[in-house]
Amino acid sequence: MITEATNSNHHNLLPRGNTARLFASALAVAALSGELVEPVEAQAQAQDSIVRLPYHDHSVYPGQLHGARIKISQADRQLQADASTTILVRGRADPEKANPGGGPWQPVCTGVKLRLGPISVAPHCVPMATQNGIGNLSPEDFKNDPFAADFVAMGPSEFGIGDPLDQVPQAIAQVQGLSVSTRNMDIALIKAAPSAVPVAAGSRSLDQKPGLDLPYDRDPPIPGQQVGLYGISAGNHNRPVSGTGTYLGRSFDASGRLIDLVGTSPKTPETDPCYFEMSGGSFVYRVKNKRLKNKLFASGPLSIRSNRTFDMDPLDNSRDFDFSDSDRPAQQAFWKDQAEITGVKLGSFTTLCGYAVRTRETFKQLVGAFGHWPEYRTQPMSSRAYSTYSRTFDRMATGRHWRRERDSNPR
């Protein structure tokens, strides 16, 4: 028997009570900081994001899904790599504080150049701009900005666009706008212009990079279809990682937001194509029909990840990011729920990757918000958010990986 879940009965799909809090903590907000921060309270989905998803009481193996024979070509994976960018950050000059700013650029996450012009990125990659410790924004805090606002001039940091293949990070483009959703959606866009500083020999300018097409929310891959994954990775010393995954269907994250779920099977952090700092990257795929003209599509940005092997190994001291023992049942609950929602047996995968679902209306709202500065309630950061924000910026400013100390920084 298959029942249907809408926005009104998400409680049937998500953990509740203590389990929900653990679940929210364990979903590592992928890539930028590696810090496990609690997502903001779930807000009502934008009306254009609401879809009806089946809740399965049976499951099939990934190889039995309808799209299992559809593979991604090497040529398409190369296009994905060529369209990908690195999001860079450094301190902003502040004359009043005698802060000269500048300094070396530090990579924080992945972006994807879109054919329509902007660069797709995830807000949780740039909490130093939104200044709330987690990046994602609640509509309750933005009464006058109901959909999106431009945060490029906010915070102590300036941003640049880099090429993932550069050995030494350099800005190949200047960031002129950073439009972030204020509806608790992990979706943002960057407006960029060619850098005033000449690009080093051997590097590609932003104009030389191709742009990928947008599928929005109505043209997802076929469940079982192979998709391409790419981005810079903290597990690979901020160098690119390329891989493939299996599209499993549409699901929810811990806050009830729609995600496209992809499964993959890396054996180490170095080979994980959804590891930390790969946030903002997209998976790519083709839909072969006359209406879509066989375009290569880029999904919404990588928003969450969950690994059930090396991330949760208490004997592995080589990892950049630490997890507490309480994360284990939350991880198990997440995998169980995703199996039930998608109707797919997940035992062959070691990492699940969740990509934010970007609708046509959301894209228009983000583009329209460029140049519209945020008007939010002035309130001090919570001590937890400030701690997360400060340590994240320190890590990026120094280029060091830090590990969370359980005793000094309890949940």
QUIGISUL-V349834 format. One record per residue. NEAR is the number of other C-alpha atoms within 8 Angstrom. D_FIRST is the distance of its C-alpha to the first C-alpha in Angstrom with 2 decimals. Layout:
NEAR,D_FIRST ; NEAR,D_FIRST
//
This chain:
4,0.00 ; 7,3.80 ; 7,6.60 ; 8,10.15 ; 13,13.19 ; 10,16.69 ; 9,20.10 ; 5,19.94 ; 8,17.23 ; 10,18.20 ; 7,18.88 ; 6,15.27 ; 10,15.77 ; 10,19.37 ; 9,21.48 ; 8,23.69 ; 6,27.22 ; 6,29.19 ; 9,26.33 ; 12,26.06 ; 10,29.79 ; 12,29.76 ; 15,26.90 ; 11,28.99 ; 12,32.07 ; 12,30.64 ; 12,29.33 ; 12,32.61 ; 13,33.52 ; 16,34.37 ; 15,37.83 ; 14,40.58 ; 10,41.55 ; 12,39.51 ; 10,39.73 ; 9,36.56 ; 9,36.66 ; 7,34.30 ; 10,32.59 ; 9,33.57 ; 5,31.47 ; 8,28.48 ; 10,29.64 ; 4,27.93 ; 9,26.85 ; 7,29.05 ; 5,27.63 ; 6,27.65 ; 10,25.47 ; 9,22.47 ; 6,19.44 ; 8,15.76 ; 10,13.81 ; 10,10.14 ; 13,9.12 ; 12,7.45 ; 8,6.52 ; 6,8.16 ; 11,11.50 ; 9,14.25 ; 9,18.01 ; 12,19.92 ; 6,21.78 ; 8,18.75 ; 10,18.15 ; 9,19.55 ; 10,22.55 ; 13,23.65 ; 7,26.78 ; 8,28.02 ; 8,30.76 ; 11,32.98 ; 6,36.64 ; 6,39.53 ; 6,41.18 ; 12,38.29 ; 12,38.31 ; 8,42.04 ; 9,41.58 ; 12,39.20 ; 10,41.88 ; 8,44.58 ; 13,42.75 ; 15,42.00 ; 13,44.39 ; 14,45.26 ; 13,45.41 ; 15,48.75 ; 13,50.22 ; 15,53.65 ; 11,55.65 ; 11,56.79 ; 8,60.53 ; 9,61.63 ; 7,65.38 ; 5,65.47 ; 5,64.44 ; 6,66.48 ; 9,63.32 ; 8,64.02 ; 9,60.36 ; 8,59.67 ; 6,59.58 ; 6,57.35 ; 11,53.92 ; 11,50.99 ; 11,47.58 ; 14,44.62 ; 18,41.64 ; 16,40.59 ; 17,40.62 ; 15,39.88 ; 15,42.19 ; 14,40.51 ; 10,42.02 ; 6,42.45 ; 8,44.76 ; 11,43.34 ; 12,42.13 ; 16,38.61 ; 16,38.49 ; 14,36.50 ; 13,38.16 ; 12,37.64 ; 15,40.10 ; 10,42.85 ; 14,42.94 ; 13,46.73 ; 13,46.56 ; 12,44.23 ; 12,45.98 ; 11,43.13 ; 13,42.44 ; 11,38.93 ; 14,39.30 ; 14,36.26 ; 12,37.44 ; 11,36.24 ; 13,36.91 ; 5,38.40 ; 8,41.29 ; 13,41.95 ; 9,42.48 ; 6,44.65 ; 12,42.56 ; 9,39.19 ; 11,37.81 ; 13,40.02 ; 16,43.54 ; 15,45.95 ; 13,46.77 ; 11,49.10 ; 7,52.14 ; 9,50.61 ; 8,51.09 ; 8,53.55 ; 11,52.21 ; 10,52.62 ; 10,50.25 ; 13,50.80 ; 15,48.92 ; 14,49.60 ; 14,48.92 ; 11,46.81 ; 7,49.34 ; 9,52.32 ; 4,53.74 ; 4,55.21 ; 12,53.10 ; 10,54.81 ; 13,53.81 ; 15,53.57 ; 14,52.63 ; 13,53.25 ; 13,50.45 ; 9,51.37 ; 13,48.19 ; 13,45.14 ; 16,42.63 ; 13,39.94 ; 16,36.96 ; 15,37.52 ; 13,33.92 ; 12,32.71 ; 10,31.62 ; 12,32.78 ; 14,34.39 ; 13,38.11 ; 14,40.59 ; 13,44.13 ; 12,46.98 ; 12,49.48 ; 8,52.91 ; 10,54.97 ; 10,56.75 ; 6,60.40 ; 5,61.15 ; 5,61.46 ; 11,58.65 ; 5,59.91 ; 4,60.76 ; 4,57.85 ; 9,55.22 ; 9,53.15 ; 10,53.52 ; 8,50.57 ; 6,51.77 ; 6,51.45 ; 10,47.76 ; 11,45.26 ; 11,42.64 ; 13,38.95 ; 11,36.86 ; 9,34.20 ; 10,30.67 ; 11,29.86 ; 10,26.19 ; 6,25.32 ; 7,25.98 ; 6,24.30 ; 10,24.37 ; 9,21.78 ; 12,19.55 ; 16,21.47 ; 14,24.74 ; 14,27.78 ; 13,29.53 ; 15,33.01 ; 15,33.82 ; 16,37.31 ; 19,39.38 ; 15,42.07 ; 18,41.17 ; 13,42.73 ; 12,41.84 ; 12,44.10 ; 6,47.01 ; 10,45.99 ; 10,46.02 ; 11,43.31 ; 13,40.37 ; 10,38.58 ; 10,35.40 ; 10,32.13 ; 12,28.50 ; 13,25.03 ; 15,23.14 ; 13,19.66 ; 11,18.46 ; 10,18.87 ; 12,18.48 ; 9,20.56 ; 10,23.66 ; 11,24.79 ; 11,26.17 ; 10,23.10 ; 11,24.71 ; 11,22.95 ; 12,23.65 ; 13,23.27 ; 13,22.46 ; 12,24.53 ; 14,24.85 ; 13,28.23 ; 10,30.08 ; 10,33.62 ; 8,35.67 ; 7,38.10 ; 11,38.50 ; 8,41.00 ; 11,38.46 ; 14,35.48 ; 15,34.85 ; 12,33.16 ; 14,35.82 ; 14,37.73 ; 18,39.85 ; 19,37.51 ; 21,35.96 ; 16,36.51 ; 17,36.05 ; 14,33.45 ; 11,31.49 ; 14,32.49 ; 13,30.89 ; 10,31.50 ; 11,29.42 ; 8,31.08 ; 7,31.16 ; 6,34.06 ; 4,33.25 ; 8,33.21 ; 7,36.05 ; 9,34.80 ; 9,35.66 ; 11,35.30 ; 12,33.20 ; 12,33.44 ; 14,30.52 ; 15,31.07 ; 16,32.94 ; 16,31.77 ; 15,30.98 ; 13,29.58 ; 14,29.38 ; 11,28.30 ; 11,29.85 ; 10,29.10 ; 7,32.20 ; 10,35.62 ; 9,35.00 ; 9,34.22 ; 7,37.01 ; 5,39.62 ; 4,42.23 ; 7,42.19 ; 5,45.03 ; 4,45.24 ; 8,42.39 ; 10,43.40 ; 9,40.94 ; 9,40.42 ; 7,37.36 ; 7,37.50 ; 5,35.92 ; 7,33.63 ; 12,31.87 ; 10,30.31 ; 8,27.56 ; 13,26.87 ; 14,26.53 ; 9,24.16 ; 10,22.01 ; 9,22.07 ; 9,21.00 ; 8,18.13 ; 10,16.88 ; 10,17.45 ; 12,15.52 ; 13,12.39 ; 12,13.05 ; 14,13.97 ; 13,11.72 ; 11,15.12 ; 10,17.11 ; 10,20.21 ; 5,22.62 ; 6,24.85 ; 9,25.71 ; 13,28.30 ; 14,28.26 ; 12,25.67 ; 14,27.27 ; 13,26.15 ; 14,27.85 ; 16,28.28 ; 12,26.92 ; 11,30.01 ; 11,29.85 ; 8,32.65 ; 7,33.68 ; 9,33.84 ; 9,36.08 ; 8,38.38 ; 10,38.66 ; 16,39.61 ; 9,42.19 ; 6,43.60 ; 11,44.09 ; 12,46.57 ; 7,49.87 ; 7,48.35 ; 7,49.14 ; 9,46.88 ; 8,47.82 ; 9,46.21 ; 6,47.16 ; 4,49.77 ; 4,48.74 ; 4,49.54 ; 10,47.03 ; 6,45.53 ; 6,47.21 ; 7,44.06 ; 11,43.58 ; 11,47.30 ; 9,47.30 ; 11,44.43 ; 14,46.11 ; 8,49.55 ; 8,48.57 ; 10,46.44 ; 9,49.39 ; 8,51.75 ; 11,49.69 ; 13,49.75 ; 9,53.41 ; 6,54.47 ; 7,52.06 ; 6,51.22 ; 6,47.91 ; 7,47.72 ; 7,45.67 ; 8,44.49 ; 8,46.39 ; 7,44.17 ; 5,47.09 ; 5,48.65 ; 7,45.47 ; 6,42.90 ; 2,39.59
//
